[in-house]
Amino acid sequence: MRGFPERPKLGHRSIREWIIARCRFTLRDDKLAACNNFWPCLECEGKGKVRHEEDRDIIEGYKLAPWHVCAHCNGTGRWLKAQVQEVYRKIVREFRDKLARWKEQEALRKSAFKKLTKEEIASLGL
């Protein structure tokens, strides 16, 4: 309905889809194709290098900023499978919490609409 929040969506079906969607602009196609064996560092998105905020230029942005070795993966661009899975599980838990809150609000909305007549709903513009 108009003006009411829509049902939350996760946006991906599996951890593989999430990794590919998150890193598709930074990883080469061969690494994305071999995604079953490659667990990218989520800080550097599998590149092994990052740019620091203090190196950012006000006008040029990160264009001229130097690259630094990623402190989370020590420049390998890889994380352990368990680390990536833990981040993904956290995202799924947050999604399930949002979905549960939305379902509660939706149940309240539906029960409120059941109590209104058609004329009252029309006068409210819903």
N, C-alpha and C positions, 0 to 999 in steps of 0.2 A: 504494500500500500504506500501511498504517497506520504512522505514525511517520517516514515518509520525506518529504522535501520534494517539493512538487508542481512540475510543469513551469512555468517562469516565463512570464508573459503580458505582452504589450506594452500591451494595453488600448485600443488605437486602431489603425485601419487606415491612416490617412493624416495628413499634417500638418494638414489642415483639421479633421478630427475631433478632433485633439489641441488645436487652438486653441479650438474650440467647447467642448470639455469643460473646458478650463482657465479660460475667460473667460465661461462662460454666465451666471454670476450677476452679473457686473459690466457686461457690454455690453448695449446695447439690441438688440431683435430685428432692427431694420433694419441694424445693423452686422454682426450675425451672418449675416443673409441675404446681405449684400454681402461676405462673407468672402473672396471671390476677389481683391478689390482692397484689402482692409484687412488690414494686418499689425500687430496690436496690440503695444504695448510690453509685455513680459512682467513688468516690475517693477511697473507700475501697472495692468496688465491692461487697457490701453486707455482708462483714465479720464483720464490726464494729471495726476493728483494722487495723493499718497501721504500716509500718516501715519507720523511718525517714532517710533521706540521710546522715545526720551527724553520724548516728550509723553504717553505712556501713563500713565493713572491706575491706582493699585494696585487700587482697588475697582471703578471704572466701566470700566476698560479703555480702549478707543479711542473710547468714546461721546462724550466731550467734547473729544477731541484735535483740534487744528486741522489742516486740510489744507494740504499744501505742494506746490509744483510739482515734478513728477517730474524728477529730475536726469538720468535716462537718455534721456528723449525730449523734454525741455524743455517739457513741458506739452501736447504734441500728441497723445499717446496712441498714436503710431505709431512703428514701427521699420522699418528697411529689410527687404525680403524676405530678403536674404542673412543678416542677423542672426538672424531667426527660424529660418531653415533651419539655421543652424549649431547653434543650441540643440537643435533637433529631431534633427539628425544625432548630436549627443553622446548624447542619450537613446537613440537606436537602437543606437549603438555599445555603450553600457553594457548594454543588453538582450541584444545578441548575445554579449557576453562572459559574462553570467550564464547564457545558454542553453548556451553551449559548456561551461562548467564543470558545469552540470547534466547534460549529455549524457555527459561523462566519468564523473561519479559514478554515473549510471544504468547505464552499461556495466559499471562495477566491481561494482555491486550484482547485476546480472543474471548476471555470471560467477560471483559468489560463490554465488548461489542454485542455479546449475546443479551446483555441487559438493556441495550438501547433499541428503540423502535426505528423503523426505516426513515421516518420523518426526522428523528433526532440525528441520525447518521447523516442524512442529506443536509440538514441545517449546519452541521459541523464541517461539511465539505469533505467528508472522508469516503 
